[in-house]
Structures are given as C-alpha cells and as structure tokens.
C-alpha cells in the first residue's frame, strides 16, 4: 500500500504545485514594470531651440559639434512650443542675427511647422552617431497666445479662447507674458496641449517637458485669495495625467515610447509642508523622471554653493511611487529674471561660474542626481542676455565634467519596447517570483525521484 499512497500524495502535490507555477508565471509576465533602463551619463540643458544655435564664440558651431564632445545622452529641453511663433520667439523679434539654419522664420503657423521640420532633420542627424540619444522638448501648459492655432493650422476661435482662458474672481482674463493664463483643467486646453505635443512626437522628440503645470491655480491661491489648494492641485495633476496618457498612446500607435515630466523646484520637492497640500503619490504620478530646478538659495552668499536637500526629495519620491525615479536638475532661466538661477549664475565671474559648476556636479553626482549643463539659452526679449557657455568661457569645464557624470537609469525610447525593470526598494518582485518557481520545481523533482524509488523497491 505504501507505494500507492506515496504516488497518490505526489500526484496531488504535483497538481497543486503546477497550479502555483501557472499563477506565478502569470504574475511574472504581467506584473507592472517601468520601461527598460538605459544609462544616462551626460545631460545638456538647451533653453532655446537647438536648431537655432548661434554662430559666435568659436565660429560656426553646429549643434552636433557642441554636443559631441560632451557625450550627451539626454538633451533636456532642445525646443519649446510657446505661442504662435516658431521655437521661442514670444516677443515678436524684428531683428536677429543669422542663425545656423538660416534667418529667423516667420512668426506664424507656417514658421512653426518649418521649425519643426528643421528640428526633425536635426534630431535625425544627432541620432546618426548617438542612436540612443534622448531628445527632449517642452510645451507650455500655462499660457495661450490669442494668435495661436490648432495643430492643423486652424486659428483659435473666440469660443476656443473663452474656454481655454483662466479667470480671476471678477471673471476677467489674466494677462501673462505673451498672452493669457490658461486653465489646464479645460477640455479645450487639454486638446490643444495634446495636439501640439503630438506634433513634437512626429518631429522625433523622445521626451516632453510640460512647462509650468498649475501656474494659473498657483496665482489664484497666492494673489486672489483662493483657499482650496488641495482640491485645485488634485484636479491639475489629474488633467496632466490625462494628457500624458493620451500622448503616450499616440506615441505607441507610431511605434515609439515617450518620456514625460514637468518642472518643479528642489526646495519645494524637499518641503514637507508642500505634501500637506498634495500627496507625494499625486505629485510623482505620471512622470518618468523628476525635473527639479536648483535652489535660488545657492546664490545667497558671496561664494555660491549647492544647498539642495536631495535626500528628502528622494524620500518623498519613494513615499509617492514606492521606487526611485531619476532626477534631473538644472539652472532655471536667464534673461532679466533677477530671481532665476541662470540669471544669477550668468552674472558671476567666469571663475565663480566654473567653481559653481564643479560644486554642483560633485554634489549631484554624490546624491545620484543628474545635472543638466547650461550650454546655451534663456528667455528674454534682449538677445544678448541669453547665456552662452562658449562665450562665457565655461563650455570646456562642462565638457570635462560631463566625462565623469554618474550613470543613472532612466526610461529609454530605444529599449522600452522590450521587457523593463521593476525598480523597488529591497528585493524586486521578479526575484521573489523566480525564487518561488525554483522552489516548486525542486519539490516536484524530489517527489518524482522518491516515487520512482518506491516503485523500483516494490517490484
């Protein structure tokens, strides 16, 4: 009887183990993952359109000649869709120098589309030698220009604008820079942002920097006395998530994957009081990496030094999404913005700039954060105020520092079609599931071996 009992027991065990194995296999291959990882070594912050790089400093430098020595893996912001003019010409420049790709394009829909065509050619050229390059572009979520158009060239109608505008307590529109603040929660605004983002994807862009989400709501809270901050921002982040899902679906339909994020500030992201208004789970949802500008407090002393609390930022990220996210930090803006970091940086002496770049790179590298080197740009109506690292004498320092950049993983358009990695604290779920499979296989093997032995001795 003993062999029969043993065989029955082993068969029952085998059926249960097989069921567990099937469930484990299903979990292993369906468990949610972030896209596959790619090493990012060097990030360049181009605050203006890269296809309009100026010809001064060392002569006729093409974007490829500028980026190649830095071994750039990621261009943070090589193009910006803002208003009805191509690239970033919000103030309607009338006289500008000759650019690398010809004279300034007309300030209309045709000019915008020409600039996107130029951008497409440039991205293809850059990726000829660096096929895994991640090229990032930006689009405003804060301002609508009444002269702007839909992505097909149809002018925005009065009704469109009426639905897109953000209003104050008196229901008046709110002028801001080149147009008016728009409400990101408006369905018309969301269609507008989504449509133009799709144009950027068609041009070959891999990463989208959604600029200034919640600018309108922030103004309502700080200037107009609104108090329901939690509900207001929850709605903004939900609207942002809807746009991200839409553009990612669009990219997937064309065989691409797209990275998405929005700009924030390192001081805010390290502040516990900020997360009393909106939870980390909401803040860090729908982002593939975190964009955090450096603190203005870095320039609070005669010798500027980094002051960011990256440990707190990372802790809040883990609270929100239960795994690490890559962080890219940058100097925010030049021009005449006296409270902007790039403006402060640009007005330091050459030696102070070099020292600050070295200090920030050392600090960010030690904390596993990527520093986007301020190669060129800034937004101001006065052309000479744009920061240029070649002219400022800091470009060679950036080249040297970029060679030692930390290797940190981020989602990649080149590899995200394959299986990804689940990046969680402790043991990843794949390791646990594989361990279960190995254990069950061992139990089954031992059971089969014992059954065969018993059959042999019973003969």
For each residue, the residues with C-beta under 8 A, 3 or more apart:
1: 4 5
2: 5 6 454 458
3: 6 7 451 454 455 458
4: 1 7 8
5: 1 2 8 9
6: 2 3 9 10 450 451 454
7: 3 4 10 11 451 454 455
8: 4 5 11 12
9: 5 6 12 13
10: 6 7 13 14 447 448 450 451
11: 7 8 14 15
12: 8 9 15 16
13: 9 10 16 17 443 444 447
14: 10 11 17 18 444 447 448
15: 11 12 18 19
16: 12 13 19 20
17: 13 14 20 21 440 443 444
18: 14 15 21 22
19: 15 16 22 23
20: 16 17 23 24 436 440
21: 17 18 24 25 437 440 441
22: 18 19 25 26
23: 19 20 26 27
24: 20 21 27 28 433 436 437 440
25: 21 22 28 29 437
26: 22 23 29 30
27: 23 24 30 31 429 433
28: 24 25 31 430 433 434 437
29: 25 26
30: 26 27
31: 27 28 422 429 430 433
32: 422
33: 419 420 421 422
34: 37 288 323 411 420 421 422 423
35: 257 288 411 412 415 416 420
36: 411 412 415 416 418 419 420 421
37: 34 409 410 411 412 415 420 421 423
38: 73 132 134 409 410 411 412 414 415
39: 73 407 408 409
40: 43 73 74 134 326 370 405 407 408 409 410
41: 71 73 402 405 406 407
42: 70 71 72 73 74 373 402 403 405
43: 40 72 73 74 75 76 328 370 371 372 373 405
44: 67 70 72 74 75 76 372 373 375
45: 76 77 330 331 372 373 374 375 377
46: 49 50 75 76 77 78 375 376 377
47: 77 80 333 334 342 374 376 377 378 379 386 387
48: 52 80 87 88 376 377 378 379 386
49: 46 52 78 79 80 86 87 88 115 119
50: 46 53 63 75 78 79 119 122
51: 63 78 79 87 100 101 115 118 119 121 122
52: 48 49 87 99 100 101
53: 50 61 62 63 66 99 100 376
54: 57 97 99 100 376 388
55: 59 60 61 97 98 99 100
56: 59 388 390 391
57: 54 61 388 390 391 395
58: 61 390
59: 55 56
60: 55 100
61: 53 55 57 58 65 66 100 390
62: 53 65 66 100
63: 50 51 53 66 67 100 122 126
64: 67 68 125 126 129
65: 61 62 68 69
66: 53 61 62 63 69 70 375 376 390 395
67: 44 63 64 70 72 75 126 375
68: 64 65 71 72 129
69: 65 66 399
70: 42 44 66 67 373 375 398 399 402
71: 41 42 68 402 403
72: 42 43 44 67 68 75 130 133 402
73: 38 39 40 41 42 43 130 132 133 134
74: 40 42 43 44 133 134 136 207 328 370 372 410
75: 43 44 46 50 67 72 78 126 133 134 135 136
76: 43 44 45 46 136 207 209 291 328 330 372
77: 45 46 47 80 136 137 138 209 377
78: 46 49 50 51 75 119 135 136 137
79: 49 50 51 87 115 119 137 138 200 203 205
80: 47 48 49 77 87 88 137 138 139 140 211
81: 112 137 138 139 140 196 197 199 200
82: 85 88 90 139 140 143 145 178 211
83: 89 90 140 143 145 147 148 178 179
84: 107 108 109 112 145 147 148 149
85: 82 88 89 90 92 107 108 111 112
86: 49 89 105 106 107 111 112 114 115
87: 48 49 51 52 79 80 105 115
88: 48 49 80 82 85 379
89: 83 85 86 92 93 104 107
90: 82 83 85 145 177 178 379
91: 178 381
92: 85 89 107
93: 89 96 104 381 383
94:
95:
96: 93 99 103 104 383
97: 54 55 383
98: 55 102 103
99: 52 53 54 55 96 102 103 104
100: 51 52 53 54 55 60 61 62 63
101: 51 52 118
102: 98 99 105
103: 96 98 99
104: 89 93 96 99
105: 86 87 102 111 112 114 115
106: 86 110 111 114
107: 84 85 86 89 92 111
108: 84 85 111 112
109: 84 112 113 149 153
110: 106 113 114
111: 85 86 105 106 107 108 114 115
112: 81 84 85 86 105 108 109 115 116
113: 109 110 116 117 153
114: 86 105 106 110 111 117 118
115: 49 51 79 86 87 105 111 112 118 119
116: 112 113 119 120 199 200 202 203
117: 113 114 120 121 203
118: 51 101 114 115 121 122
119: 49 50 51 78 79 115 116 122 123 137 203 204 205
120: 116 117 123 124 202 203 204
121: 51 117 118 124 125
122: 50 51 63 118 119 125 126
123: 119 120 126 127 135 203 204 205
124: 120 121 127 128 204
125: 64 121 122 128
126: 63 64 67 75 122 123 129 130 133 135
127: 123 124 130 131 133 135 204
128: 124 125 131
129: 64 68 126
130: 72 73 126 127 133
131: 127 128 414
132: 38 73 412 414 415
133: 72 73 74 75 126 127 130 206
134: 38 40 73 74 75 206 207 259 410 412 413
135: 75 78 123 126 127 204 205 206 207
136: 74 75 76 77 78 205 206 207 208 209 259
137: 77 78 79 80 81 119 200 203 205 207 208 209
138: 77 79 80 81 208 209 210 211
139: 80 81 82 193 196 197 200 208 209 210 211
140: 80 81 82 83 143 211 212
141: 182 184 189 193 210 211 212 213 215 240 243 262
142: 176 181 182 184 211 212 213 215 216
143: 82 83 140 176 177 178 179 180 181 182 215
144: 148 156 161 164 165 179 180 181 182 189 192
145: 82 83 84 90 148 178 179
146: 156 161 179 180
147: 83 84 155
148: 83 84 144 145 156 179
149: 84 109 152 153 154 155 156
150: 153 154 155 156 160 192 195
151: 195 196 198 199
152: 149
153: 109 113 149 150
154: 149 150
155: 147 149 150
156: 144 146 148 149 150 160 161 164 192
157: 160 161
158: 161 162
159: 162 163
160: 150 156 157 163 164 188 192
161: 144 146 156 157 158 164 165 180
162: 158 159 165
163: 159 160 186 187 188 189
164: 144 156 160 161 182 183 186 188 189 192
165: 144 161 162 173 174 180 181 182 183
166: 173 174 180 181 182 183 216 219 220
167: 170 171 172 173 174 183
168: 171 172 174 220 224
169: 224 225
170: 167
171: 167 168
172: 167 168
173: 165 166 167 180 181
174: 165 166 167 168 180 181 216 219
175: 179 180
176: 142 143 179 180 181 215
177: 90 143
178: 82 83 90 91 143 145
179: 83 143 144 145 146 148 175 176
180: 143 144 146 161 165 166 173 174 175 176
181: 142 143 144 165 166 173 174 176 215 216 219
182: 141 142 143 144 164 165 166 186 189 216
183: 164 165 166 167 186 189 216
184: 141 142 189 190 193 213 214 216 236 239 240
185: 189 190 235 236 239
186: 163 164 182 183 189 190
187: 163 190 191
188: 160 163 164 191 192
189: 141 144 163 164 182 183 184 185 186 192 193
190: 184 185 186 187 193 194 239 242 243 246
191: 187 188 194 195
192: 144 150 156 160 164 188 189 195 196
193: 139 141 184 189 190 196 197 210 243
194: 190 191 197 198 243 246 247 250
195: 150 151 191 192 198 199
196: 81 139 151 192 193 199 200
197: 81 139 193 194 200 201 208 243 247
198: 151 194 195 201 202 247 250
199: 81 116 151 195 196 202 203
200: 79 81 116 137 139 196 197 203 205 208
201: 197 198 204 205 208 247 250 251 254 256 258
202: 116 120 198 199 254
203: 79 116 117 119 120 123 137 199 200
204: 119 120 123 124 127 135 201
205: 79 119 123 135 136 137 200 201 208 258
206: 133 134 135 136 256 258 259 413
207: 74 76 134 135 136 137 258 259 260 261 288
208: 136 137 138 139 197 200 201 205 247 258 259 260 261
209: 76 77 136 137 138 139 261 262 263 291
210: 138 139 141 193 213 240 243 244 260 261 262 263
211: 80 82 138 139 140 141 142 262 263
212: 140 141 142 215 262 263
213: 141 142 184 210 236 237 240 262
214: 184 217 218 232 233 236 237
215: 141 142 143 176 181 212 218 219
216: 142 166 174 181 182 183 184 219 220
217: 214 220 221 226 232 233 236
218: 214 215 221 222
219: 166 174 181 215 216 222 223 224
220: 166 168 216 217 223 224 226 232
221: 217 218 224 226 227 229 232
222: 218 219
223: 219 220
224: 168 169 219 220 221
225: 169
226: 217 220 221 229 232
227: 221
228: 231 232
229: 221 226 232 233 277 278
230: 233 234 277 278
231: 228 234 235
232: 214 217 220 221 226 228 229 235 236
233: 214 217 229 230 236 237 277 278 282
234: 230 231 237 238 278 282
235: 185 231 232 238 239
236: 184 185 213 214 217 232 233 239 240
237: 213 214 233 234 240 241 278 282 283 285 286
238: 234 235 241 242
239: 184 185 190 235 236 242 243
240: 141 184 210 213 236 237 243 244 262 286
241: 237 238 244 245 285 286
242: 190 238 239 245 246
243: 141 190 193 194 197 210 239 240 246 247
244: 210 240 241 247 248 260 286
245: 241 242 248 249 286
246: 190 194 242 243 249 250
247: 194 197 198 201 208 243 244 250 251 258 260
248: 244 245 251 252 257 258 260
249: 245 246 252 253
250: 194 198 201 246 247 253 254
251: 201 247 248 254 256 257 258
252: 248 249 255 256 257
253: 249 250
254: 201 202 250 251
255: 252
256: 201 206 251 252 413
257: 35 248 251 252 411 413 416 417
258: 201 205 206 207 208 247 248 251 413
259: 134 136 206 207 208 288 289 410 411 413
260: 207 208 210 244 247 248 286 287 288
261: 207 208 209 210 287 288 289 290 291
262: 141 209 210 211 212 213 240 287 291
263: 209 210 211 212 291 292 293 332
264: 268 269 283 290 291 292 293
265: 268 269 292 293 295 332
266: 269 270 292 293 294 295 308 309 310 313 329
267: 270 271 295 296 297 308
268: 264 265 271 274
269: 264 265 266 274 283 290 292 312 313 316
270: 266 267 308 309 310 312 313 316
271: 267 268 274 275
272: 275 276 312
273: 276 277
274: 268 269 271 277 278 283
275: 271 272 278 279 280 283 316 319
276: 272 273
277: 229 230 233 273 274
278: 229 230 233 234 237 274 275 282 283
279: 275 282 283 320
280: 275 283 284 316 317 319 320 321
281: 284 285 319 320 321
282: 233 234 237 278 279 285 320
283: 237 264 269 274 275 278 279 280 316 320
284: 280 281 287 290 316 317 320 321 325
285: 237 241 281 282 320 321
286: 237 240 241 244 245 260
287: 260 261 262 284 290 325
288: 34 35 207 259 260 261 325 326 410 411
289: 259 261 325 326 327 328 410 411
290: 261 264 269 284 287 313 317 325 326 327 328
291: 76 209 261 262 263 264 328 329 330
292: 263 264 265 266 269 308 313 327 328 329
293: 263 264 265 266 329 330 331 332 341
294: 266 298 306 308 329 330 331 332 341 360
295: 265 266 267 298 306 307 308 341
296: 267 299 300 339 340 341 344
297: 267 300 307
298: 294 295 304 305 306 307 308 341 344 356 360
299: 296 304 341 344 345
300: 296 297 304 307
301: 304 305
302:
303: 352 355
304: 298 299 300 301 344 345 348 352 355 356 359
305: 298 301 356 359
306: 294 295 298 359 360 363 364
307: 295 297 298 300
308: 266 267 270 292 294 295 298 313 329 363
309: 266 270 312 313
310: 266 270 313 314 327 363 364 367 368 369
311: 314 315 367
312: 269 270 272 309 315 316
313: 266 269 270 290 292 308 309 310 316 317 327
314: 310 311 317 318 324 327 367 368
315: 311 312 318 319
316: 269 270 275 280 283 284 312 313 319 320
317: 280 284 290 313 314 320 321 324 325 327
318: 314 315 321 322 323 324 425
319: 275 280 281 315 316 322
320: 279 280 281 282 283 284 285 316 317
321: 280 281 284 285 317 318 325
322: 318 319 424 425
323: 34 318 422 423 424 425
324: 314 317 318 423
325: 284 287 288 289 290 317 321
326: 40 288 289 290 370 408 409 410
327: 289 290 292 310 313 314 317 368 369 370
328: 43 74 76 289 290 291 292 369 370 371 372
329: 266 291 292 293 294 308 360 364 369 370 371 372
330: 45 76 291 293 294 371 372 374
331: 45 293 294 341 342 345 374
332: 263 265 293 294 340 341 342
333: 47 337 340 341 342 343 378 379
334: 47 337 340 342 343 346 377 378 379 380 385 386 387
335: 340 343 378 379 380 381 382 385 386
336: 343 380 382 385
337: 333 334 340 343 380
338: 343 344
339: 296 343
340: 296 332 333 334 335 337 343 344
341: 293 294 295 296 298 299 331 332 333 344 345
342: 47 331 332 333 334 345 346 374 378 387
343: 333 334 335 336 337 338 339 340 346 347 378
344: 296 298 299 304 338 340 341 347 348
345: 299 304 331 341 342 348 353 356 374 387
346: 334 342 343 353 378 385 387 392
347: 343 344
348: 304 344 345 352 353 356
349: 352 353
350: 353 354 392 393 394
351: 354 355
352: 303 304 348 349 355 356
353: 345 346 348 349 350 356 357 392 393 394
354: 350 351 357 358 393 394 397
355: 303 304 351 352 358 359
356: 298 304 305 345 348 352 353 359 360
357: 353 354 360 361 373 394 397 398 401
358: 354 355 361 362 397 401
359: 304 305 306 355 356 362 363
360: 294 298 306 329 356 357 363 364 371
361: 357 358 364 365 371 401 404 405
362: 358 359 365 366
363: 306 308 310 359 360 366 367
364: 306 310 329 360 361 367 369 370 371 406
365: 361 362 368 369 371 404 405 406
366: 362 363
367: 310 311 314 363 364
368: 310 314 327 365 406 408
369: 310 327 328 329 364 365 406 408
370: 40 43 74 326 327 328 329 364 405 406 408
371: 43 328 329 330 360 361 364 365 405
372: 43 44 45 74 76 328 329 330
373: 42 43 44 45 70 357 389 398 401 402
374: 45 47 330 331 342 345 377 387 389
375: 44 45 46 66 67 70 389 395 398
376: 46 47 48 53 54 66 386 387 388 389 390
377: 45 46 47 48 77 334 374 386 387
378: 47 48 333 334 335 342 343 346 385 386 387
379: 47 48 88 90 333 334 335
380: 334 335 336 337 383 385 386
381: 91 93 335
382: 335 336 385
383: 93 96 97 380 386
384:
385: 334 335 336 346 378 380 382
386: 47 48 334 335 376 377 378 380 383
387: 47 334 342 345 346 374 376 377 378 392
388: 54 56 57 376 391 392
389: 373 374 375 376 392 394 395 398
390: 56 57 58 61 66 376 395
391: 56 57 388
392: 346 350 353 387 388 389 395
393: 350 353 354 396
394: 350 353 354 357 389 397 398
395: 57 66 375 389 390 392 398 399
396: 393 399 400
397: 354 357 358 394 400 401
398: 70 357 373 375 389 394 395 401 402
399: 69 70 395 396 402 403
400: 396 397 403 404
401: 357 358 361 373 397 398 404 405
402: 41 42 70 71 72 373 398 399 405
403: 42 71 399 400
404: 361 365 400 401
405: 40 41 42 43 361 365 370 371 401 402
406: 41 364 365 368 369 370
407: 39 40 41
408: 39 40 326 368 369 370
409: 37 38 39 40 326 421 423
410: 37 38 40 74 134 259 288 289 326
411: 34 35 36 37 38 257 259 288 289 416 420
412: 35 36 37 38 132 134 415 416
413: 134 206 256 257 258 259 416
414: 38 131 132
415: 35 36 37 38 132 412 418
416: 35 36 257 411 412 413 420
417: 257
418: 36 415
419: 33 36
420: 33 34 35 36 37 411 416
421: 33 34 36 37 409 428
422: 31 32 33 34 323 428 429 430
423: 34 37 323 324 409 428
424: 322 323 428 429
425: 318 322 323
426:
427: 431 432
428: 421 422 423 424 431 432
429: 27 31 422 424 432 433
430: 28 31 422 433 434
431: 427 428 434 435
432: 427 428 429 435 436
433: 24 27 28 31 429 430 436 437
434: 28 430 431 437 438
435: 431 432 438 439
436: 20 24 432 433 439 440
437: 21 24 25 28 433 434 440 441
438: 434 435 441 442
439: 435 436 442 443
440: 17 20 21 24 436 437 443 444
441: 21 437 438 444 445
442: 438 439 445 446
443: 13 17 439 440 446 447
444: 13 14 17 440 441 447 448
445: 441 442 448 449
446: 442 443 449 450
447: 10 13 14 443 444 450 451
448: 10 14 444 445 451 452
449: 445 446 452 453
450: 6 10 446 447 453 454
451: 3 6 7 10 447 448 454 455
452: 448 449 455 456
453: 449 450 456 457
454: 2 3 6 7 450 451 457 458
455: 3 7 451 452 458 459
456: 452 453 459
457: 453 454
458: 2 3 454 455
459: 455 456
